Amino acid sequence: MKVVLVGYGKMGKEIEKILISRGHEVVGKATDAQPLNTEMIKEADVAIDFSTPDSVINNIEFLLKENIPSVIGTTGWNKSYEQVKLWVDDQNGALVHASNFSVGVNLFFKLNEQLAQLMAPYKEYSPGITEIHHTEKLDAPSGTAITLAEGIIENYSALSDWYCPESKTENDTESDKKSKNGNNLKINAVREPDVKGTHLIEYKSNIDTLSIQHEAHNRTGFALGAVIAAEWIINKKGIFTMKDVLQLS
């Protein structure tokens, strides 16, 4: 499998190591200094994008037009999802996206949904999410935290939306309005140096607290999952998530 890496930061370098260890070839590396272009992808079977929220939509559009299957690990583009889906359909393309490609995290997503179903009848418990990441992370809350919030809301009828006081996508007025609605789920976004990623789900009552947590020890799980997704997406058509890759739907 010949791969173009879109974004060559810490994640891109980790992905490159795993690709080589699994017998694949990196045929291009797109960066700010050397943007994605036709020459770079001419030998590629697939592209793996861990770039930035500002560039990812243009990257997706370009790759679909060039008929290159893509694995999108960049987060922060949720509001453009319907447009991306239209592009995939129009171009008969292939794209797999996830807020987190780690196998462990995707099992955690499933566990989170099942726990929300179990907790739904017990309104004395109040759910909440805390996510902790390194200070260099560009988006808040994390895409993983948003996926967790959506998983809770879909299975916990007392909730209608989520909010995050530290959000970088909502203005203060929107966040404050949501925080005053008792039917909204709070996400606490914490930034600390040298943290790979921790997500904590808590259900609190006056009597006790029930919690589940996922803590990443390094980037290897994220990178390996992205490579597995790239291997899987070859010769497929449509828009997919890691639920499809791991058959967790």
C-alpha positions as CSV (number, residue, x, y, z in Angstrom):
1,M,0.0,0.0,0.0
2,K,1.4,3.4,-1.0
3,V,0.4,6.2,1.3
4,V,0.5,10.0,1.3
5,L,0.7,11.6,4.7
6,V,-1.2,14.9,5.0
7,G,0.3,16.6,8.0
8,Y,3.7,15.5,9.2
9,G,3.7,16.4,12.9
10,K,4.0,14.1,15.8
11,M,1.1,11.9,14.7
12,G,2.3,11.8,11.1
13,K,5.7,10.6,12.2
14,E,4.2,7.9,14.4
15,I,1.9,6.8,11.5
16,E,5.0,6.6,9.2
17,K,6.8,4.2,11.6
18,I,3.8,1.9,11.8
19,L,3.3,2.0,8.0
20,I,6.9,1.0,7.4
21,S,6.7,-1.8,10.1
22,R,3.6,-3.2,8.3
23,G,5.3,-3.2,4.9
24,H,3.7,-0.1,3.4
25,E,5.4,2.8,1.6
26,V,5.1,6.5,2.2
27,V,5.2,8.2,-1.2
28,G,4.4,11.8,-0.1
29,K,4.3,14.1,2.9
30,A,2.1,17.2,2.7
31,T,3.1,20.0,5.1
32,D,2.5,23.8,5.4
33,A,5.7,24.3,3.5
34,Q,4.8,21.7,0.8
35,P,1.0,21.6,0.4
36,L,-0.9,18.6,-1.0
37,N,-0.7,18.6,-4.8
38,T,-1.3,16.4,-7.9
39,E,2.3,15.3,-8.3
40,M,2.5,14.2,-4.6
41,I,-0.5,11.8,-4.9
42,K,0.1,10.3,-8.4
43,E,1.4,7.0,-7.0
44,A,-0.8,6.9,-3.9
45,D,-3.4,4.3,-3.0
46,V,-4.7,6.2,0.0
47,A,-4.1,9.3,2.0
48,I,-4.0,9.7,5.8
49,D,-4.8,13.2,7.0
50,F,-3.8,14.5,10.5
51,S,-3.4,18.2,9.5
52,T,-5.4,21.1,10.9
53,P,-9.0,22.1,11.2
54,D,-8.3,25.1,8.9
55,S,-7.0,22.9,6.0
56,V,-8.8,19.6,6.3
57,I,-11.9,20.5,4.3
58,N,-9.8,21.6,1.3
59,N,-7.7,18.5,1.6
60,I,-10.8,16.3,1.6
61,E,-12.3,18.0,-1.4
62,F,-9.0,17.7,-3.3
63,L,-8.5,14.0,-2.5
64,L,-12.1,13.1,-3.5
65,K,-11.7,14.9,-6.9
66,E,-8.4,13.0,-7.4
67,N,-10.2,9.7,-6.5
68,I,-7.8,9.0,-3.6
69,P,-9.4,7.1,-0.7
70,S,-8.8,9.1,2.5
71,V,-8.5,8.5,6.3
72,I,-9.3,11.7,8.1
73,G,-8.0,11.9,11.7
74,T,-8.2,15.7,11.8
75,T,-11.1,16.9,14.0
76,G,-12.9,20.2,14.3
77,W,-14.9,20.0,11.0
78,N,-18.2,18.6,12.2
79,K,-20.2,21.5,10.9
80,S,-19.0,20.7,7.3
81,Y,-20.0,17.0,7.5
82,E,-23.1,17.2,5.3
83,Q,-21.1,19.0,2.6
84,V,-18.4,16.3,2.8
85,K,-21.0,13.6,2.5
86,L,-22.3,15.2,-0.6
87,W,-18.8,15.4,-2.1
88,V,-18.3,11.7,-1.4
89,D,-21.6,10.8,-3.0
90,D,-20.9,13.0,-6.1
91,Q,-17.4,11.7,-6.6
92,N,-18.3,8.1,-5.8
93,G,-15.4,8.4,-3.4
94,A,-14.2,6.7,-0.2
95,L,-13.5,8.3,3.1
96,V,-13.2,7.0,6.7
97,H,-13.3,9.5,9.5
98,A,-13.2,9.3,13.3
99,S,-12.7,11.6,16.2
100,N,-10.3,8.9,17.4
101,F,-8.8,5.9,15.6
102,S,-7.6,4.1,18.6
103,V,-9.1,0.6,18.9
104,G,-9.3,1.1,22.7
105,V,-11.1,4.4,22.4
106,N,-13.7,2.9,19.9
107,L,-14.4,0.1,22.4
108,F,-14.8,2.9,25.0
109,F,-17.3,4.7,22.7
110,K,-19.4,1.5,22.7
111,L,-19.1,1.0,26.4
112,N,-20.1,4.7,26.9
113,E,-23.3,4.2,24.9
114,Q,-24.2,1.0,26.7
115,L,-23.6,2.7,30.1
116,A,-25.9,5.6,29.1
117,Q,-28.6,3.1,28.3
118,L,-28.3,1.5,31.7
119,M,-28.2,4.8,33.5
120,A,-31.1,6.4,31.6
121,P,-33.9,5.3,34.1
122,Y,-32.0,6.7,37.1
123,K,-32.5,10.4,36.9
124,E,-30.9,11.0,40.3
125,Y,-27.5,10.6,38.6
126,S,-26.1,13.5,36.7
127,P,-23.7,12.7,33.8
128,G,-20.6,14.7,32.9
129,I,-17.5,14.5,30.8
130,T,-13.9,15.6,31.5
131,E,-11.2,15.5,28.8
132,I,-7.6,16.3,29.4
133,H,-5.1,16.9,26.6
134,H,-1.7,18.5,25.9
135,T,-1.6,22.3,25.7
136,E,-0.8,22.2,22.0
137,K,-4.2,20.7,21.1
138,L,-6.0,23.1,18.7
139,D,-9.6,22.3,19.4
140,A,-11.7,22.3,22.6
141,P,-13.5,20.2,23.4
142,S,-11.8,17.3,21.8
143,G,-13.5,15.4,18.9
144,T,-13.4,12.3,21.1
145,A,-15.3,14.1,23.9
146,I,-17.9,15.3,21.4
147,T,-18.4,11.7,20.2
148,L,-18.8,10.6,23.8
149,A,-21.3,13.4,24.5
150,E,-23.3,12.4,21.4
151,G,-23.2,8.8,22.5
152,I,-24.7,9.7,25.9
153,I,-27.3,12.1,24.5
154,E,-28.6,9.5,22.0
155,N,-29.2,7.0,24.8
156,Y,-30.1,9.3,27.8
157,S,-33.4,10.9,27.1
158,A,-33.1,13.6,29.8
159,L,-30.4,15.3,27.8
160,S,-30.8,17.4,24.7
161,D,-27.4,18.9,23.9
162,W,-23.9,19.4,25.2
163,Y,-21.8,22.5,26.1
164,C,-18.2,23.3,27.0
165,P,-17.2,26.4,28.9
166,E,-13.7,26.2,27.2
167,S,-15.2,25.7,23.7
168,K,-13.2,27.2,20.8
169,T,-16.1,26.9,18.4
170,E,-18.9,28.6,20.3
171,N,-19.0,32.2,21.5
172,D,-19.4,33.0,25.2
173,T,-23.1,33.9,24.8
174,E,-23.9,30.5,23.2
175,S,-22.0,28.6,25.9
176,D,-23.5,30.5,28.7
177,K,-27.0,30.0,27.4
178,K,-26.5,26.3,27.1
179,S,-24.9,26.1,30.6
180,K,-28.2,27.4,32.1
181,N,-30.2,24.7,30.5
182,G,-30.4,21.8,33.0
183,N,-31.0,19.3,30.1
184,N,-27.5,19.9,28.6
185,L,-24.4,17.8,29.2
186,K,-21.3,19.6,30.4
187,I,-17.9,18.8,28.9
188,N,-14.9,20.1,30.9
189,A,-11.9,20.6,28.6
190,V,-8.5,20.7,30.5
191,R,-5.2,21.4,28.9
192,E,-1.9,20.3,30.6
193,P,1.6,19.8,29.4
194,D,2.7,16.4,28.1
195,V,-0.7,14.7,28.4
196,K,-1.5,12.2,25.6
197,G,-5.3,12.1,26.2
198,T,-7.6,11.2,29.0
199,H,-11.4,11.0,28.9
200,L,-13.5,10.5,32.0
201,I,-17.3,9.8,32.1
202,E,-19.0,10.3,35.5
203,Y,-22.5,9.8,36.7
204,K,-22.8,11.5,40.1
205,S,-25.6,11.4,42.7
206,N,-25.8,12.5,46.3
207,I,-25.0,8.9,47.3
208,D,-22.2,7.8,45.0
209,T,-20.3,8.3,41.7
210,L,-20.1,5.8,38.9
211,S,-17.3,6.4,36.3
212,I,-15.4,4.9,33.4
213,Q,-12.2,6.3,31.9
214,H,-9.9,5.9,29.0
215,E,-6.3,7.1,29.3
216,A,-3.8,7.0,26.3
217,H,-0.3,6.2,27.3
218,N,1.2,7.2,23.9
219,R,0.2,8.0,20.3
220,T,0.7,4.4,19.1
221,G,-2.9,3.4,19.5
222,F,-4.2,6.4,17.5
223,A,-1.6,5.8,14.7
224,L,-2.2,2.1,14.5
225,G,-5.9,2.6,14.2
226,A,-5.4,5.1,11.3
227,V,-3.2,2.6,9.5
228,I,-5.8,-0.2,10.0
229,A,-8.5,2.1,8.6
230,A,-6.3,2.9,5.6
231,E,-5.8,-0.8,4.9
232,W,-9.5,-1.3,5.2
233,I,-10.8,1.5,3.0
234,I,-9.0,0.4,-0.2
235,N,-11.5,-0.6,-2.9
236,K,-14.5,0.6,-0.9
237,K,-16.9,3.4,-1.8
238,G,-18.8,5.6,0.7
239,I,-18.2,7.5,3.9
240,F,-17.4,5.3,7.0
241,T,-16.3,5.5,10.6
242,M,-14.2,3.3,12.8
243,K,-17.4,1.6,13.8
244,D,-17.5,0.2,10.3
245,V,-13.8,-0.7,10.3
246,L,-14.1,-2.5,13.6
247,Q,-17.6,-3.9,13.0
248,L,-19.0,-2.2,16.1
249,S,-22.1,-0.8,14.5
